Amino acid sequence: MVTFLPARPGRLADVPAFERTIGGAESNVACALAAAGHRAKWVSRVGSDGFGDHLVEAIGAYGVDVRAVRRDPVRPTGIYFRTADDRAADGHEVLYYRAGSAASAMSPATVPYRDLWGGRILHLSGITAALSDDCLALMRDLVARPSPGHRPSSSRSAAPLPHGPRRPLVSFDVNYRPGLWRDAAGPAVLLELARGADVVFVGEDEAEEAWGLRGAAAVRAALPEPGVLVVKQGAAGATVFAQEEFLTPPLPAATLSGSAAGLRGIGERGSMGTGPRPGPRSSNSPKGLVQEGPPGAACAARLAERAAGDAECATQPSPSVDVVAPVGAGDAFAAGFLSATLRNLPVRDRIRHGHLMAAAVLTVPGDLTRPPTRAHADRLVALDDTGWGRLRLGPGWTGDDQEVRTP
């Protein structure tokens, strides 16, 4: 997806000019992982137009494998405009032009699974399923839990099948975007998709907005299925619940794949097929608001219950960051966490690498930047709790104070 960033703060109606750049949750993660030294593939559909040319060239310039990106001769490349402020701000505006886009034509019939099933991790996003019913069908197929009689929806799918011995670790970022959903089914669909994934990323704020859940322990209670659940808590940090068998991604393959506007992730939309629909925020609801205690209380409570079979739970605070632009941090955090997962690092270190990748993006104007070198990041991650708590990161902290500009 092509993103247009405002030349200055203010309402979209008042902004005189915009800068074209690349955007999209899945492509952001792919670019960050490639910049961090991993092999990453982006699977998507773009139009046979200038914007599609720009996306393929710019994402490929980060070292991402874009050979699986299909060009649509009829549908255009999706674009969106946004204001410069934080997404949570009252005046924040986003305009999506993605209905009928090339990406909305992704489906089990148009995305060959051989493009997806060759890596150790398949990263999907909660945005693509909102684009069309076909995208939703693809998402449901990819997150479906393996079963003896299951076969992909598409008769055109090539071996290996999506749900076999070589299924990669399926990662899913909820990415709840109310403006993309055509009806009220979005929250229920996202809950359904999250339940089928192995690794789930969700913000504490979006879990409350979408599902009426407050606090990491409440989110885990509602989502016991994922082997790894990452609850992002903004400036407070992040909490991770992990079952032992999901702490190491499958070993045979070495690439990392994904999708959404392509497939470095996939998106949001549709109706819920399994599980209860979230109801109103009521104390009578099993998913009603639940207050969480001090940091670490969620871990203590969940590990004591062992209700989700968690072998490990960790909470790590975010370092202090001098924020330049409050955008792109969620995708960057996912990239940092997945990068550390591919390296089989401890859960605490995975969270810290996620925080550092997010801090790199928060200290530049756009959604993407050059991450710190692996050696630099590893030194910071190895700090004791006191040293980590004293970290303050500002523009230029990665050693390269220039945002990576796309071609």
N, C-alpha and C positions, 0 to 999 in steps of 0.2 A: 504494500500500500504506500502511496506517495503522501507525505505529510507536508502541510504548509504551515510554517511557524511565523507568528506575527513579528513585524519589525519593531514593535514597541508594545507595552502593556495597554490594556483598555478593551472596550467592547469590540467585537468583530466589526460592528458597523462603523467604528471610528478608526480602525487600523488601516493605514494607507497602502501598505505593501506587506508581502509575505515572502519568506524564503523557502524554496523547495528543498526537501530532504527526504530520506527514506524513513519509513515507520512500519509499525506492525509488531505485535508482541512476539511472534514466532521468529521473524527475521531479525529482530533485535537480539534475541537469545542466540540465534545462530551466529550472528556477527561477533558477539561478545565471546562466544566459545572458540570461534576460529582465531580471534585476536589473542586468546589465552593459550593458544597452541594446540587445540584439539581439531580433529577432522570433523567438520559439520556439513550436513547436506540440508538444503532448503527445498522442500517440495511444495509447489504451488501452481496457480494459473494466473497469468497476467495478460493484458490485452496486447494485440499486435500494433501498439501505438508508441509514441515517444515516451510516455510515462512508464510503459512496460520495459522499454529499452533501458531507461534510467535505473529502474529497480534491479534488473538483472545485472547490469554493469556495476552498479554501486555495491550491491551485496556481494557479488563475485570479487570485487576489489578487496574485501576484507579476508579473502581466502576461503569463502564458503563455496561448496560445490553446488552450482546452480543448473547442472545439466538435466535435472529432473523437472525443471520449471516448464510448464506447457504454455504455449502462446495461443490465445483465443482470437480467431480472425473476426469475430462479430462483437463480443462483449468488451467493454473498456476496462482499463486498469482502475481499481478503486482509489479514491483520494479522500482526505479529510483535512479540515481546518480546525484550529483550536486557539484559545486565548493563552496568554503567557502565564497565568496564575495557576495555583495548585488546583487539581481536580476537585478537591474537597471544598474549595472556596465557593461562597454563595454566587459570585459573579462569573464563575467558570463557564465557558461556552465551548461546545464541540459540535461540529457539523460533519456528519458522515455522508459521503456519496458512494455507497457501496451496493445499493440495490441494483440487481441486474449486472453486477460487475463480473469480470472473468473469474474471480475467486469464488463467487457465489455458485458457479457451475461445477465446483468440485463435488464428487459423489463417489460411491463405491464403483461405479462404472467408468469414471474418468480418471481415477487416481490408481495406477498400477501398484499393488502392494509390494512388488519387488523393489520399488523405490523407497519403501518405508521400513522394511523388515531386515535391513542389513547391519544395523548399528547396535550398540549396547544400550542406548536410550532413545526412545521415541518421545519427543516433547510436544505436547499439544496445549492449546490455549482455549479459554472459554469464550472466544470471540467468533470463531468461524461458524459454529453451529447456529449462530443468530442470523447468518447471511441468507440461508435458504433451507428448505426441507431436505434437499439433496445433501447439503453440508451436514445437517444434523444426522442423516442416515449414515454418512461416512464416519462421523464422530462415534456414533453408537456402535458401529461395527468395530472400530479400533479399540474401544475401551471395554468391549464385552469380555467378561471373564471366560477363560478357556473351558470348554465342555466337550465331552466325547463326540457328540453329533454335530457340533457347530461347524458351519462353513461360511465363508464371506458372502455378502449379499450379491457381489458381482460375479457372474460366470466368467468374466474376462480376467479375473485376478489370477496372477501367475504364482507358482510355487516360489518360496515357501508360503504356506497359508498364514494368515495373521495370528492364528491361535494354535500354535504348535510348539515343538521343543525349542525353536529359535526365537520365540517371542521376546523382544527386548523389554527392558524396564520401561513401563509406560508412565510418563510424567505429565501432569495436567495442572495448568495454572487457571484458576477459576475466572479471573478477569471479568467480573460482573460489570457490564456496561448497559445500564437501563435504556439508553438512547438507541441501542442497536436492536432491541427486541420489539417485535411487532405486536406482541400480546403480553399477558401477565404470566405466561408459563415459564419465563426465563429462570427464575430462582429454582423451581422444581427440576427443570432440565439440568441445570448445572449441578444440583445435588446428585441426580442420577448419574451423570457422567463422572463426577468425582468418586463415586462409590465403585466405579469399575477400574480406576487407575491404581497404579502401584505407589506413585509419589504424587502428592497433592500440595499445591501452594495456594493459600488463601489469606487475604488480609483480614485482620480482626474487624476492621470497619465494614468491609463488604460482607462478611459473614453475618454481622448484625443487620445490615441493610437488606440483604437478600433473604436470610433465613431466621431472623429474630434471635440470633445467638450472641451472647456476650461472654467473652473470655475463652482462652485456649481450651480449657477443660470441657466447656460446653460444646465447642466445635468438635473435639475428639469424640465426645459421647454421641454426637449426631453422625460422625463419620468414622466408625470403627474399622471399616473395610480396608482403606489404603495401608500398605505396609509402612509408608513414611508419610506423616502429615506435618507440614510446615505452616505454622500460623504466624504471619508477619504482623508485628505490633507497632509499626511506625518507629518513632524515635526511641520507644522503649525497648526495641529489639525484636527477637523472634523466639518462638518455642517450637521444638521439634519432638514429635512422638515417633518412635521407630520400632518395628518388629525385627528381630534379629535376621531372619531370612531375607529381608529386603535391604539390608545395609550394604550389600555388594551387588553391582549390576552384573548381568550375565557375562561370562568371560569370552566366549568364542569370537565375537566380532569386535571391531575396534572403532567403527565410525559412529557418529551421533547424528540421528536424523530427527526431523520434525516437520510441522506444517501448520498453516492457518491461512491467512490471506494466501497461504501456501501451507506448508506442513512442518515447520519448525515448531509447530503447534497447531491446534485446531480449535474452533470456537464455540459459540453459544447459540441456542435456540430450539424450540420445539415443546413437546409435552412430556411429562414424566411417565416413564413406563413401569418403574418399580419403586417400591418404598413409599412412605407416606409423604404427602405434599405438606410443605411448611405452612402452618396456619397463622392466624393473627398472633401478635406478641402478647401472649396471655400466660399467667402463671399456671393455668390449667393445661397448657400445651406441653407435650414432652420436649418441644424445642423452644420453650419460652425463655425469657431472659434469665441468665444465671450469672450472678456476680462472681468474679474471681478475686481471690485474695492477693497477698503480696507476691512479687516475682518468685517463681519456683513453686508456688502453692499448687499450680495446675499439674506440674510434674509429680509432686508428692502424692496428690490425690489419685491421679490416673495409674501410677505405678502400684499404689496400694491396692486399687481395685483390680488391676490387670484385666479389665473388661475388654480391652482391645488386643490383648496379648503383647503389649509393648515390653520390649526388653530394655529399652533405653528412652530417656526423656531428658532434654537439655534446653536451657534457656540462656541466651547470650544477649547482652545489651548492645545497642548500636553505638559506635563511636560518635563523638561530637563532630558535626560537619557544618562548615560554612557554606550554606546552600546558595548556588547561583541560579538554578532553575529546578523546580520540584517535579520533574517529569522523568520517566524512564527508569526509576529506581527499582520498581517491582520486577521488570524483565531482567535488569542487571543482577539483582539479588538471585533470581532463579538460575542465571548463568553461572554465577560464582558458586552457588551451592552444588549445581550439577557437575561443574568442573572438579570440585573437591570430591564429589561422589565417584567420578570416573577414576580418581586417583586413590580411592579407597581410604580416605582420611577419616579420622574420628568425627563423630557428629558435631562436637563442639567446634572443630576446625571448619567443618562444612558451613556452619552458620556464620562464622567469622569471615570466611572467604566471600559468602554472600553479602555481608555488610560492606566489605571493602570494595567489591565490584559496584555495589549500589552507590557508595560514596564517590567513586570515580565519576559516575554519571551525574550525580547531584552537583558536582563542582564545575560543570561545563554547561553551556546554554542548551544543547540539544539532547537527543535520546541516546546517542552513542559517543563513545570516546575510547581512547587507547587505555586498556587496563594497566595496573601496575605490573611490573615483571613478576614472574612466579617467585623468584628469590626474594624480591622486596615484600610481596604479599606474605610469603611463608614466615619471614622474620617478624612481621607485625602479628600474624596469627599466633606465633609462639610466645608472645608476651604473657606474663602472668596477669592475674585479674586486675591488680593495681595498675600495671602498665597499660593494659587495654583500656581501663577506665579513664586514663589520663589522655588518651589519644584525642587530638583535634585535627581534623583534615580539612584543608582549604584548597582553593584553586592551585593547580600545579603540584599537588602532593604526590602524584603518581610518577613524577619525574619528567612528564611531558605536559606542559601547561596549555597545549593547543588542542582544541577539539579536532577529532579526525573528520575532515571534510570529505564528503562523497564526491565522486567525479561529476 
